[in-house]
């Protein structure tokens, strides 16, 4: 089957790394591994974060031009399915739905969300378009269970919503415990006997900066010994992030933006993953941590609970409860036996729920059961 893929939030080839970009790439890899031919329809980004209606109109005009281009493109006429990743009011799909209708092929959406309170707001057109896309979808892959309640009243039938747990192509095994801190001698401010905390996130304004602010406030509540923090990431707000951690600078190491293999090496050396996850849908970085057998501590936002099972492979803390967050973190730092138990649980959780192979089988089954017209398209 030939699948046209579009990611209005952030295209898979975007130069700035993020969870959205990584998930888009993972979905393409997954569809390709099933045996389908995947074509990226457009790199146009429809996301507009300020509520600027003039900018939104400019984006819609550009999308209309892209849509007309695709309708004229002979290659588009061979598509059997249009697959769109991440649709919501700030990143509406102005291309995929209309192209699917023009071609008469099924329309599938992965990670759609709908916020009724945004009706008539600064993204009013995007809100209505997201509603139309959700209502028109032949199937919606729900990566975030927290989205389902608002989607259920919009979809055309009960079989449209198909849950699929967040997934990643994690390592087959993590580094053995004695080797995890083999590089410590390169960084004199890291203590090989301390508990190493890790987090990985872009440094930009908005929720990411809010998460860094929460984390720094929590760490200031801890005793000033027995732990180090490894911060993976970079971005325009780096100077402000470093300032937030200035009181504990001697215990922090900022390693910058790294490619996935290097990120994995640091996660293998860490003892805990700690990230407030402010307003995150589920947190792909949290999933990466779990894939490296790391217990994790996070605020209970969105679908984070699909990855962290409270008390099993980490702890979930009610949003904004800094004192409780600090207490949970201190208990994990102090209790090695609990960390090792949670490490084992993290490994079991990843292999049970979040492996790439499991998602591959699940999506293949959804395409076969829910989209029979797409299956028939293979014979064209």
C-alpha positions, -999 to +999 in steps of 0.1 A: +000+000+000+012+035-008+007+059+021+008+097+020+022+110+054+017+145+067+027+159+101+012+195+105+027+200+139+063+194+129+075+176+098+098+146+102+127+164+085+125+196+107+160+206+118+150+211+155+148+179+175+117+172+196+094+145+207+070+153+178+097+150+152+109+117+167+074+102+168+067+113+132+099+095+122+090+064+143+056+062+126+071+064+092+096+037+102+068+016+115+047+018+084+077+011+063+085-020+084+050-033+078+058-032+041+040-001+030+056+027+008+055+060+027+056+093+009+059+126+029+032+148+013+044+182+025+068+199+049+044+228+055+041+234+093+006+245+103+014+251+139+008+286+152+014+292+189+006+328+196-030+330+185-021+353+156-051+351+133-033+369+104-005+343+106-031+315+108-046+329+075-012+329+059-006+293+068-040+283+055-033+301+022+000+282+019-018+250+027-043+256-001-015+260-025+001+228-013-032+210-016-036+221-052-001+210-060-007+176-046-040+172-065-021+179-097+008+156-088+005+122-107+023+105-078-005+115-054-031+097-075-015+064-066-020+069-028-041+042-010-043+060+023-036+094+039-020+093+073-017+125+094+002+127+127-008+151+155-038+172+149-052+198+173-064+234+173-029+250+171-018+226+143-049+218+122-046+196+091-055+218+061-041+193+036-046+156+044-083+155+049-091+173+017-066+153-003-081+120+010-115+132+000-103+142-034-087+108-040-115+088-024-091+070+000-092+064+038-080+091+062-062+081+093-050+103+122-025+095+149-026+115+181-056+138+177-068+160+205-097+183+210-102+210+236-138+222+238-128+252+258-109+266+228-142+271+208-144+306+196-109+315+209-077+327+193-075+295+173-112+293+164-106+282+128-081+257+138-104+244+164-132+238+140-109+223+115-096+198+141-132+189+149-139+182+112-107+161+109-117+140+139-152+135+127-141+125+092-113+101+103-117+065+093-095+056+123-077+075+150-047+061+168-048+073+204-013+075+218-024+096+247-053+080+267-061+114+282-074+125+247-100+099+244-129+114+265-130+146+243-127+125+211-153+100+219-183+123+213-169+135+179-160+103+161-184+086+137-184+052+154-170+032+184-144+015+163-128+047+151-108+052+183-079+027+185-056+029+215-019+023+209+005+029+237+035+052+230+064+033+216+100+037+207+128+016+192+146+012+225+178-008+232+177-046+235+195-042+268+209-015+290+245-013+300+254-034+330+255-017+364+293-018+369+299+000+335+273+027+338+297+054+352+329+044+333+333+079+319+331+098+352+368+106+353+363+129+323+340+152+344+355+162+377+323+177+391+305+143+389+308+120+418+309+083+409+294+074+443+265+098+440+231+091+426+229+104+390+197+121+380+191+128+343+167+148+322+165+154+285+145+183+270+149+212+246+155+245+262+128+269+249+102+291+264+068+278+274+062+245+290+098+232+286+111+263+305+083+259+331+094+223+336+130+233+341+119+260+366+099+234+385+129+210+386+153+236+398+129+246+426+125+210+437+163+203+437+169+234+459+148+216+485+171+186+486+202+182+508+233+195+488+250+161+487+246+126+474+233+134+439+244+149+405+222+161+377+229+155+340+210+178+317+207+168+281+194+194+256+200+228+243+180+257+228+174+294+228+166+294+266+198+277+276+212+307+294+180+311+315+180+274+322+216+275+334+207+305+356+179+285+372+204+258+383+232+283+393+229+276+430+237+239+424+260+244+394+288+223+410+265+193+410+251+197+375+265+188+341+250+204+309+260+181+281+241+199+253+221+186+224+231+150+216+221+124+189+201+095+201+230+070+206+248+095+229+217+103+248+213+065+254+248+063+268+240+090+294+207+073+303+225+040+308+248+057+333+220+074+352+202+061+383+170+081+380+151+101+354+135+133+368+113+156+348+082+176+358+067+171+323+045+203+325+016+200+301+032+171+281+009+147+263+029+117+274+065+126+272+086+106+247+117+115+266+102+097+296+096+067+274+132+068+263+142+067+300+120+037+307+135+020+276+169+023+293+155+007+325+154+040+344+129+046+372+113+080+366+097+108+386+072+132+370+041+153+375+009+136+365+001+155+333-018+141+303-009+106+294+023+104+315+005+078+336+006+055+305+043+053+309+049+057+346+030+034+369+030+051+403+050+031+428+061+005+403+086+020+378+087+055+394+063+080+409+036+103+396+031+135+416+001+158+413+009+188+392+026+216+411+031+197+443+068+206+447+072+195+483+058+161+476+079+159+444+110+167+465+101+141+491+096+114+465+129+123+449+148+122+482+133+088+491+144+074+457+179+089+461+182+074+496+168+039+488+190+019+464+170-012+468+138+006+458+156+021+427+168-014+417+132-028+421+118+001+400+146-004+374+135-040+370+098-029+367+108-002+341+124-029+320+093-051+322+070-022+315+089-013+284+090-048+270+054-054+278+038-022+265+061+000+245+083-019+221+084-010+185+076-045+175+044-045+196+033-012+180+040-025+146+017-055+151-010-033+166-010-008+137-009-036+111-039-051+128-057-018+128-051-012+091-064-047+084-095-045+106-106-009+105-096+002+070-107-026+046-108-001+017-071+006+023-064-031+021-083-034-012-061-005-025-031-028-026-045-046-056-049-014-077 
